[in-house]
């Protein structure tokens, strides 16, 4: 708050900050890139009832760069020191220079909020921002992905369900070790080691350790873990092997629309072009004007008839804010009907 000074609270020492959250009920919180912070704040009992997101405001205002340091430099003419941004913040006690950095990093956030508010008002976008911030108050991150192991880098090289099973077992074994040690999974063994093992299907510990991709410290230290994981995958009956792909939720990837449904592909091309033109006209990033996923779903299975009223209802049902619907509904209806 203006005039209050800066206070630092360590959630490692005080893991329940619900009392602080209660005191701030009804008060506007100023955050930068709120979706990164809100889940962590909720974990310690802090949930805003009002907020101003300076990163999202920067996007709506059409700033060329929306990082905190860039926005502060653009609007306030100040340079933020970022020399401690990548340090290990789990260290205790935190060194004095790191504490000073943490305090200075948000010292001008209120000034930035005021400058952005004035710029949005000048551009006639302050109401857009208000609607976006109101929607952010109830933000919750997406739940865990089904089969997160399928995002292993290099999976496109695999051709059989048995290979997929090896990736699954190695990925799960690595994830369990990483959680226990509180380290990034890739620091134990990289994705490339998992994929190479899946392709080679080594029979036993000796064959696995003979592979050129299993020579790192994590590979050797947990050799028995990796060998057991590969062994489990090789022994699985056919019926228990993972399917090549998961059932799709929503439209298929846009790259296959041309073959599956040329009319839908044409609708999507027109809809994307319409949204892009409006985004350029209003100096707003395309993804902030309207969610690309909503545009895909609308183009794949449009309401019938695809008139403006039906498009408005479709967008509202999928969480579009009133300002987004006002700007895009007519153009999307025209795009759907060609």
Residue pairs with C-beta under 8 A, 6 or more apart in sequence:
1 27
1 110
2 110
6 103
6 106
6 107
8 99
8 102
8 103
9 17
9 20
10 94
11 17
11 44
12 90
12 92
14 44
15 44
16 44
16 45
17 44
17 45
17 46
18 44
18 45
18 46
19 45
20 45
20 46
21 41
21 45
21 46
21 47
24 46
24 48
25 49
26 49
26 50
27 49
27 50
28 50
28 51
28 52
29 48
29 50
29 51
29 52
30 51
30 52
30 54
30 109
30 110
30 112
30 113
31 37
31 38
31 48
31 51
31 52
31 53
31 54
32 53
32 54
32 55
32 68
32 71
32 109
33 53
33 55
33 56
33 68
34 51
34 53
34 55
34 56
34 136
34 139
35 136
35 139
35 141
38 47
38 48
38 136
38 139
39 140
39 141
41 47
41 48
48 137
49 137
50 133
50 137
51 133
51 136
51 137
52 113
52 116
52 117
52 129
52 133
53 132
53 133
53 136
54 68
54 71
54 109
54 112
54 113
54 116
55 66
55 67
55 68
55 71
56 129
56 132
56 133
56 136
56 288
57 113
57 116
57 117
57 120
57 129
58 66
58 71
58 116
59 66
59 284
59 285
59 288
60 120
60 125
60 128
60 129
60 132
60 284
60 288
61 116
61 119
61 120
61 123
61 125
61 283
62 123
62 283
62 284
63 70
63 71
63 74
63 75
64 70
64 74
65 71
65 74
68 80
68 105
68 112
69 79
69 80
69 82
71 112
71 116
72 78
72 79
72 80
72 108
72 112
73 79
73 80
75 112
75 115
75 116
75 119
76 108
76 111
76 112
76 115
78 108
80 104
80 105
81 101
81 104
83 101
84 97
84 98
84 101
84 102
85 101
87 98
89 98
90 182
94 102
117 126
117 129
120 126
120 128
120 129
123 283
125 282
125 284
127 323
128 321
128 323
131 321
131 322
131 323
132 288
132 321
135 319
135 321
145 151
146 246
147 168
147 242
147 246
148 171
149 167
149 168
149 171
149 172
150 246
152 167
152 171
152 191
152 194
152 195
153 191
153 192
153 195
154 191
154 192
154 195
155 167
155 195
157 195
157 199
158 164
158 167
158 195
158 198
158 199
161 238
161 241
161 242
161 243
161 244
162 201
162 233
162 234
162 236
162 241
163 198
163 199
163 201
164 198
164 241
164 242
164 244
165 233
165 236
165 240
165 241
165 242
166 194
166 197
166 198
166 201
166 229
166 230
166 233
166 234
167 194
167 195
167 198
168 233
168 242
169 229
169 230
169 232
169 233
170 189
170 194
170 197
170 198
170 226
170 229
170 230
170 233
171 185
171 194
172 229
173 222
173 225
173 226
173 228
173 229
174 185
174 188
174 189
174 194
175 185
177 185
177 188
177 222
177 225
178 184
178 185
178 187
178 188
181 188
187 218
188 218
188 222
189 214
189 216
189 218
189 219
189 222
189 226
190 216
192 213
193 213
193 214
193 216
193 219
196 211
196 213
196 214
197 208
197 211
197 213
197 214
197 226
197 230
200 207
200 211
201 230
201 234
202 208
202 210
202 211
202 230
203 234
204 227
204 231
205 223
205 224
205 227
208 214
208 223
208 226
208 227
208 230
209 219
209 220
209 223
209 227
213 219
214 220
214 223
214 226
219 226
250 293
250 296
250 297
250 300
251 257
251 296
251 297
251 299
251 300
251 301
252 260
254 265
254 268
254 296
257 264
257 265
257 268
257 300
258 265
261 300
264 299
264 300
266 338
267 299
267 302
267 335
267 336
267 338
268 295
268 296
268 299
268 300
270 335
270 336
270 338
271 295
271 298
271 299
271 332
271 335
271 336
272 295
273 335
274 328
274 331
274 332
274 334
274 335
275 286
275 289
275 290
275 295
275 328
275 331
275 332
276 286
277 331
278 289
278 327
278 328
278 331
279 285
279 286
279 288
279 289
282 289
282 327
286 292
289 324
289 327
289 328
290 315
290 320
290 324
290 328
291 318
291 319
291 320
294 315
294 318
294 319
294 320
295 332
297 318
298 311
298 314
298 315
298 332
298 336
299 335
299 336
302 310
302 311
302 314
302 336
303 310
303 311
303 313
303 314
304 310
306 333
306 336
306 337
307 333
308 329
308 330
308 333
310 333
311 329
311 332
311 333
311 336
312 325
312 329
315 324
315 325
315 328
315 329
315 332
316 325
320 328
